[in-house]
Amino acid sequence: MTFRPALALVAHDAKKDDMVAFARAHVDRLAGFDLYATGTTGARVSEACPRLPVTRLKSGPLGGDQQIGAMIAEGRLDGLVFFVDPLSPMPHDVDVKALTRLALVYDIPMALNRCTADMMIGSPRLGAAPRS
Ligand SMILES: O=C(CO)COP(=O)(O)O
């Protein structure tokens, strides 16, 4: 079986339009990944890019961030695109911190804003090698 890299997409409400624009701009490249997303982010991306199959997890405040964190801990993700809203207080701030922390612990590529995500998705190294 051929290796298919996995990428998670997460965006806070104020950043969801950015995520939709990102997905539209990179739809061909994203089609090469198994995509996972928190609930509402996944719905927005699927609606904007119907040809992209996105596995939707729970909404972030209801545990979706933690589900993605668990995937990282289990070695099942090759990258995280997480458009964080730095200007709004979040009821699940601890989950946000836990998710970004695990991406650091396991040293997976993580883009926290559109500019970095454009660079990351443009890199041939993203998802190039099977997970160890
Ligand atoms: O809250 C989120 C990330 O912390 C995102 O969750 P939704 O995609 O369900 O809005």
The ligand as an SDF file (V2000), in Angstrom:
LIG
                    3D

 10  9  0  0  0  0  0  0  0  0999 V2000
  -11.9000   25.5870   18.4110 O   0  0  0  0  0  0  0  0  0  0  0  0
  -11.2030   25.1510   17.5330 C   0  0  0  0  0  0  0  0  0  0  0  0
   -9.7560   24.9750   17.7500 C   0  0  0  0  0  0  0  0  0  0  0  0
   -9.3280   25.2970   19.0320 O   0  0  0  0  0  0  0  0  0  0  0  0
  -11.7490   24.7840   16.2380 C   0  0  0  0  0  0  0  0  0  0  0  0
  -12.9410   24.0420   16.3610 O   0  0  0  0  0  0  0  0  0  0  0  0
  -14.0180   24.0990   15.2120 P   0  0  0  0  0  0  0  0  0  0  0  0
  -13.3340   23.7650   13.9240 O   0  0  0  0  0  0  0  0  0  0  0  0
  -15.0450   23.0380   15.5620 O   0  0  0  0  0  0  0  0  0  0  0  0
  -14.5840   25.4850   15.2360 O   0  0  0  0  0  0  0  0  0  0  0  0
  1  2  2  0
  2  3  1  0
  2  5  1  0
  3  4  1  0
  5  6  1  0
  6  7  1  0
  7  8  2  0
  7  9  1  0
  7 10  1  0
M  END
$$$$
